Amino acid sequence: MLIRAIDLDDLDRIVELEHILFTSAWNKSDFIYELLENQFSFNYVLEENDQIIGYVGVWLMYEQSQITTIGVDPAYWRRGLGRMLMQEMIELAMKQGCEKMSLEVRISNQPAISLYQSLGFETVAIRKDYYQDNHEDAYLMVKGLEG
């Protein structure tokens, strides 16, 4: 398996996965903005046999970092790939001197919440009406990063 930076040629597959995984999915223009316009945004794909099976985005902003998106092809669930992507982003953030990492997650997404808790994230707040598709709340989860 290989984790590498996303390039524009990857976006059709990533958007396809986004729409499989999320009811409030990012579109291609969202990813293009992150890749070409947002200086704080770093985005990666996970490949197996030259096929994209996962992706992750993170903002690295001085002492703060935030997971912006993460997804794994459902055919590859329960193999620790989400954990692998998260651990890579935690290491990257630490190398960049970040002191905290945050993310938002649907309050109904128990598998993701369990993963994040196992990596040391704690729920610190509820973002009311966070998701546009169904107005579901999100947990704001934060992890301190140790050097």
Secondary structure, DSSP 8 states (H G I E B T S, - for coil): -EEEE--GGGHHHHHHHHHHH-SS---HHHHHHHHHT-TTEEEEEEEETTEEEEEEEEEEETTEEEEEEEEE-GGGTTSSHHHHHHHHHHHHHHHTT--EEEEEEETT-HHHHHHHHHTT-EEEEEETT--TTT---EEEEEEE---
